[in-house]
Amino acid sequence: QQQQQQQRASSQNAEKKIKKINETMRSRFEPYLKTLNECERHAMCNWEEGEKEMLLRGTDVGMDYVRDEREAARREYESFRAALLPRDFEEGEEEEDDEEENSFAEYFTLARYRGSRSVCSSRAFQIAPGLVGLMPLADLFNHKSVGNDVAVCEGDDETTETVAVSVVKQSGAQKGEELFNTYGVLSNTDLLNSYGFCDKNALDVAATAPRITGLSVRQRFLMMAKTSKLPDAFREDEETHTIEEVTRLLPPGREDILRSVFLHRLKLYPSQKEFERACEAYLLSGGGDIKNTRENAASLKRERVELARICRQSEMNCLERAIEKLTSKAVLAQDREDDAMFSVFA
């Protein structure tokens, strides 16, 4: 009974907050909110499980080496729904249904939450330490990996939480040209997972992608002659490390370990023929959860195939460059032909 009272009190508080939010939205924020999309169609939380598995196999996204945005959205939704609509989670509740709560319950679906989440997360700024929010006008700028025109930073007013847009490009811009911000030093993997797009002109950022697991490093130390102690950083199976971290943390002179790790990581990708067959099968398959016209569904699929191509190629390029830095061409050719070192992981 005490638990039910607490849930009712929580529900009442939630209703008050919702009412206050609605009043605010109908006032000064309404013009801004009307400019926002209902969802960002390529944000990873809006991809179907089958799409990710088919198109991004072998990549950091497909292997969940970066956060699974779709699963994160589901967990958040269940948490919010439990707080806002506790009756959904009560057993044997026999009170009369509240019409307003039922209406909200029908409206507040996982699909709508994922859509709203993708819009907010792709536009959010850190306004102050520990404080993230939407900033009208500042979120108008698209990302450019290199040569951005502006930067969004903290404002000069120390008494309030403000942000400022500063011009950083020395050469200026021509009238009518689009002005670009930068969202940070991010690889195409990170851009796709966090924002739902890739940048064809982005430099492959070796420091951020692809990731390597601590387990893969440990396995190679066990397989190959050990001449030094395994660093503590690689003792946890679930830890993932960037190429830069792996290079820095392993003892000097263990290029064989690094090369083996990177080569095996590269072998996790499907061959180009396999990948293209998967793309073709995906394009010919049904629409899944895509509630749209056939033409729009086909367009969405083509766009996601192109995103997968860029993300996949970007990671492969990054790994190949790392391997080439660690070995001569002769050794690299031999490694590619010799599968003995990978037999344990087949």
C-alpha positions in Angstrom: 0.0 0.0 0.0 2.8 2.4 0.9 4.5 1.6 -2.5 1.2 2.4 -4.3 1.0 5.7 -2.4 4.5 6.6 -3.4 3.7 5.7 -7.0 0.6 7.9 -7.0 2.6 10.8 -5.6 5.2 10.3 -8.2 2.5 10.2 -10.9 1.0 13.4 -9.6 4.4 15.1 -9.6 5.0 13.9 -13.1 1.7 15.3 -14.3 2.5 18.7 -12.8 5.8 18.7 -14.6 4.2 17.7 -17.9 1.6 20.5 -17.5 4.4 23.0 -16.8 6.4 21.8 -19.8 3.3 22.0 -22.1 2.6 25.6 -20.9 6.2 26.6 -21.6 6.2 24.9 -25.0 3.0 26.8 -25.9 4.7 30.1 -25.0 8.2 31.3 -25.8 9.6 28.1 -27.1 6.8 27.2 -29.5 8.2 28.9 -32.6 11.6 27.1 -32.1 10.0 23.7 -31.4 8.0 24.0 -34.6 11.2 24.1 -36.6 12.4 20.7 -35.3 11.8 17.4 -37.1 9.8 14.7 -35.5 12.9 12.4 -35.7 16.3 12.2 -37.3 15.8 9.3 -39.7 19.4 8.0 -39.7 20.2 8.3 -36.0 21.3 4.9 -34.7 18.4 4.6 -32.2 16.0 4.6 -35.2 17.8 1.8 -37.1 16.3 -1.6 -36.9 18.2 -4.5 -35.4 18.3 -6.3 -38.8 19.7 -3.2 -40.5 22.6 -2.8 -38.1 23.5 -6.5 -38.2 23.4 -6.7 -42.0 25.1 -3.5 -43.0 27.5 -2.7 -40.1 28.8 -6.2 -39.3 32.5 -6.0 -38.2 32.4 -2.3 -37.5 32.6 -0.7 -34.1 28.8 0.0 -34.4 27.9 -3.5 -35.4 30.1 -5.1 -32.7 28.7 -2.7 -30.0 32.2 -1.3 -29.3 30.4 2.0 -29.1 27.2 2.6 -27.1 24.1 0.8 -28.5 21.9 3.8 -29.0 18.8 1.7 -29.8 19.1 -0.3 -26.6 19.9 2.8 -24.6 16.7 4.5 -25.9 14.7 1.5 -24.9 16.0 1.5 -21.4 15.4 5.2 -21.0 11.9 4.9 -22.3 11.0 2.2 -19.9 12.4 4.2 -17.0 10.5 7.4 -18.0 7.3 5.4 -18.6 7.6 3.8 -15.1 7.9 7.2 -13.6 5.3 9.0 -15.6 2.8 6.2 -15.9 3.2 4.0 -12.8 -0.1 2.3 -13.3 1.4 0.5 -16.3 3.7 -1.3 -13.8 1.2 -2.0 -11.0 -0.5 -5.3 -10.7 -4.1 -5.6 -9.6 -4.8 -1.9 -9.8 -8.6 -1.4 -10.0 -9.0 2.3 -9.9 -11.0 4.0 -12.6 -8.9 5.0 -15.6 -8.0 8.6 -15.9 -8.9 9.9 -19.3 -6.0 12.4 -19.6 -3.5 9.8 -18.4 -4.8 7.2 -20.9 -4.5 9.7 -23.6 -0.9 10.4 -22.7 -0.1 6.7 -22.3 -1.3 6.1 -25.9 0.7 9.0 -27.2 3.9 8.2 -25.3 5.2 5.3 -27.4 8.7 4.0 -27.8 8.8 5.0 -31.5 7.9 8.6 -30.6 10.4 8.6 -27.8 13.1 7.4 -30.1 12.3 10.1 -32.6 12.3 12.9 -30.0 15.5 11.5 -28.5 17.3 11.5 -31.8 16.3 15.2 -32.5 17.5 16.3 -29.0 20.7 14.3 -28.8 21.8 15.4 -32.3 21.4 19.1 -31.3 22.3 19.2 -27.7 25.1 21.4 -26.3 26.9 21.3 -23.0 25.9 24.7 -21.7 27.8 24.4 -18.4 29.5 21.6 -16.6 27.0 18.9 -16.0 24.3 20.8 -17.9 23.2 19.8 -21.4 20.4 21.5 -23.4 19.1 22.7 -26.7 20.3 26.1 -27.9 18.2 27.8 -30.6 20.2 29.3 -33.5 23.5 27.7 -32.2 22.1 24.3 -33.4 21.6 25.6 -37.0 25.2 24.8 -38.0 26.1 21.5 -39.7 29.3 19.7 -38.9 32.6 19.9 -40.9 35.5 17.8 -39.8 38.2 20.1 -41.2 38.0 23.8 -41.9 34.9 24.8 -39.9 33.8 28.4 -40.0 32.5 28.8 -36.5 32.8 27.3 -33.0 30.2 27.2 -30.3 31.7 28.0 -26.9 30.8 29.3 -23.4 29.5 32.9 -23.3 31.2 35.8 -21.5 28.4 36.3 -19.0 29.6 34.6 -15.8 26.4 35.1 -14.0 24.2 33.1 -16.4 24.5 29.9 -18.4 25.1 31.1 -22.0 26.9 30.0 -25.1 28.4 32.1 -27.9 29.1 31.5 -31.6 32.6 32.7 -32.5 34.0 32.9 -36.1 37.2 30.9 -36.3 37.9 30.8 -40.0 40.5 33.4 -40.9 39.7 33.6 -44.6 36.0 34.4 -43.9 33.1 33.2 -46.1 31.4 34.4 -49.2 27.9 35.6 -49.2 25.5 32.7 -49.6 28.0 30.1 -48.5 26.9 27.7 -45.7 28.7 28.2 -42.4 29.9 25.1 -40.6 30.6 24.3 -37.0 32.6 21.2 -35.8 31.2 18.7 -33.4 34.7 17.7 -32.4 37.5 15.4 -33.5 35.3 12.5 -34.4 35.7 9.5 -36.8 32.9 8.5 -39.2 32.0 5.7 -36.8 31.4 8.2 -34.0 29.5 10.6 -36.3 27.2 7.8 -37.5 26.5 6.4 -34.1 26.0 9.8 -32.4 24.5 11.9 -35.1 23.3 9.6 -37.9 25.6 10.9 -40.7 29.1 10.4 -42.1 31.5 13.0 -43.5 33.1 11.9 -46.8 35.8 14.5 -46.4 36.6 13.5 -42.8 40.1 12.4 -42.0 40.1 8.8 -40.7 40.8 9.5 -37.0 43.2 6.8 -35.9 42.9 8.0 -32.3 39.2 7.2 -32.0 38.3 4.3 -34.3 38.3 1.4 -34.7 38.3 0.0 -31.1 40.3 -3.0 -29.9 39.1 -5.2 -26.9 41.4 -5.9 -24.0 40.5 -9.6 -24.5 41.9 -9.6 -28.0 45.2 -8.2 -26.7 45.3 -10.8 -23.8 44.7 -13.7 -26.2 47.6 -12.7 -28.4 50.0 -12.4 -25.4 49.0 -16.0 -24.5 49.5 -17.2 -28.1 52.8 -15.5 -28.9 56.1 -15.6 -27.0 55.8 -13.3 -23.9 58.8 -11.1 -23.3 57.2 -8.6 -21.0 54.4 -8.3 -18.5 50.9 -7.8 -19.8 49.8 -4.2 -18.9 46.9 -4.0 -16.4 44.9 -2.0 -18.9 44.2 -5.2 -20.9 43.2 -7.5 -18.0 39.5 -6.6 -18.2 37.7 -8.5 -21.1 35.0 -5.9 -21.5 37.3 -2.9 -21.9 37.7 -1.4 -25.3 40.7 0.7 -26.4 41.4 2.9 -29.3 44.3 2.2 -31.7 46.2 5.1 -30.1 45.7 3.6 -26.6 46.8 0.1 -27.7 49.9 1.5 -29.3 50.8 3.6 -26.2 50.0 1.0 -23.6 51.8 -2.1 -25.0 55.5 -2.5 -24.1 58.0 -1.2 -26.7 59.2 -3.8 -29.2 55.9 -5.7 -29.3 55.0 -4.7 -32.8 54.1 -8.4 -33.5 51.3 -8.2 -30.9 50.0 -5.0 -32.4 50.1 -6.2 -35.9 48.4 -9.4 -35.0 45.6 -7.6 -33.1 45.0 -5.1 -36.0 45.1 -7.8 -38.7 42.6 -10.0 -36.8 40.3 -6.9 -36.3 40.4 -6.3 -40.0 39.5 -9.9 -40.7 36.2 -9.4 -38.8 34.8 -7.4 -41.6 32.9 -9.3 -44.3 34.6 -9.3 -47.7 33.6 -6.7 -50.2 31.5 -9.3 -52.1 29.8 -10.4 -48.9 29.0 -6.9 -48.0 27.6 -6.0 -51.4 25.4 -9.1 -51.3 24.2 -8.1 -47.9 23.4 -4.6 -49.2 21.5 -6.1 -52.2 19.5 -8.4 -49.9 18.7 -5.5 -47.6 17.5 -3.3 -50.4 15.2 -6.1 -51.7 13.8 -7.0 -48.3 10.6 -5.7 -46.6 10.3 -2.4 -45.0 10.5 -3.5 -41.3 9.2 -0.7 -39.1 9.4 1.9 -41.8 5.9 3.5 -41.7 6.2 5.4 -45.0 5.6 5.2 -48.7 7.5 2.6 -50.7 9.4 5.4 -52.4 10.5 6.9 -49.1 11.4 3.5 -47.6 13.5 2.7 -50.7 15.3 6.1 -50.4 15.9 5.6 -46.7 17.4 2.1 -47.4 19.7 3.5 -50.1 20.9 6.2 -47.8 21.7 3.8 -45.0 23.6 1.5 -47.4 25.7 4.5 -48.4 26.3 5.4 -44.7 27.4 1.8 -44.0 29.8 1.9 -46.9 31.5 5.1 -45.7 31.7 4.0 -42.1 33.0 0.5 -43.0 35.6 1.8 -45.4 36.7 4.5 -43.0 37.5 2.0 -40.3 39.2 -0.4 -42.7 41.5 2.4 -44.0 42.4 3.3 -40.4 43.3 -0.3 -39.6 45.3 -0.7 -42.8 47.3 2.4 -42.1 48.1 1.2 -38.5 49.3 -2.1 -39.8 51.5 -0.6 -42.5 53.2 1.6 -39.8 54.1 -1.5 -37.9 55.5 -3.7 -40.6 57.3 -3.9 -43.9 55.4 -4.7 -47.1 57.0 -8.2 -47.3 55.9 -9.1 -43.7 52.5 -7.6 -44.3 52.0 -9.7 -47.4 53.0 -12.8 -45.5 50.7 -12.0 -42.6 47.8 -11.6 -44.9 48.4 -15.1 -46.5 49.1 -16.9 -43.2 46.0 -17.7 -41.2 47.7 -19.8 -38.6 47.7 -17.0 -36.0 43.9 -16.7 -36.3 42.9 -20.3 -36.1 42.2 -20.1 -32.4 39.6 -17.4 -33.1 37.8 -18.9 -36.0 
